[in-house]
Amino acid sequence: MPRVYKWRFNVRSYEVDRFGHVNNAVYLNYLEEAATRASASVGFDNAWYEANQCMWVIREMHVRYHEPALYGDELEIRTWVSDFRRVRSHREYEIVRVHDDCRILRGRADWVFVDRTEMKPKRLLPEFEDAFQPANNPLEDLGIRIPAAKSYDTHHFVSERRAQCYEIDQLGHVNNANYLRWVEQAYFDALASVGWSIIRLQSENFVIFSLGHALEYFHEAKEGDSIKIVSWAAEKSRVRGAWIHEMYNRDTGELLARDYAAGAFLSKNGDTYRPVQMPDALTHAIVTGERT
């Protein structure tokens, strides 16, 4: 059996966004903290990694959202290692609401063990096996996939920003969760540019509920870097759709990260939601880049 670490806490007010639930990027902060605590609980805390000049960095992160978490909810994160692979390891995550054990999120990170001085992959240490007790079972399908970059021919929206000092973590680069914040802003900027602001979506009782993200990290972004984000609708079915967002260093052209974001189309009626088809006008705007 794998060693499962559990951590309970209550959702704070500042973690809830304008839609009344925990913001998607905040969940990545939760998962990072859970992984840090889990490692420390078996003897590998931040001081140990610093003394041994090594650390873990995320190569991929997959998250599947099941239910929203609200202010005050008591949550429990359960995390465990599912495998070790020479220089890499999958860590699994599950977030549940404590009072009814409702699953809020299921996630998986592909971590790479690296030498801290050279920032090159480093072979996993033998003592990790006994400490973390990986499950070594087939990986569960989370229902979120990273497709080939080639997708259908829709309008590509471009936004730009600069990596800010408050987005930098203790390792000196943009924290992983902030890429998801960039994606969210780029997405809403794209919709607003074709006439579909958040206010308009709400006035028409149309909601796009995030089903999950599959994030790939390629290169780090640092404070002051100029960032270009290219976003486009990659898939669409009757009541679901997906976007791809690619984040580049604008000056070097280097691809920093890619996100595949899946969502469901819902109509709000009071406190209830039901699946609906995306409005034709919005579909046309996203595909063509024309205001409707």
Secondary structure, DSSP 8 states (H G I E B T S, - for coil): ----EEEEEE--GGGB-TTSSB-HHHHHHHHHHHHHHHHHHTT--HHHHHHTTEEEEEEEEEEEE-S---TT-EEEEEEEEEEEETTEEEEEEEEEETTTTEEEEEEEEEEEEEETTT--B----HHHHHHH----------S-----S-------EEEEEE--GGGB-TTSSB-HHHHHHHHHHHHHHHHHHTT--HHHHHHTTEEEEEEEEEEEE-S---TT-EEEEEEEEEEE-SSEEEEEEEEEETTT--EEEEEEEEEEEEEEETTEEEE----HHHHHHHHH----
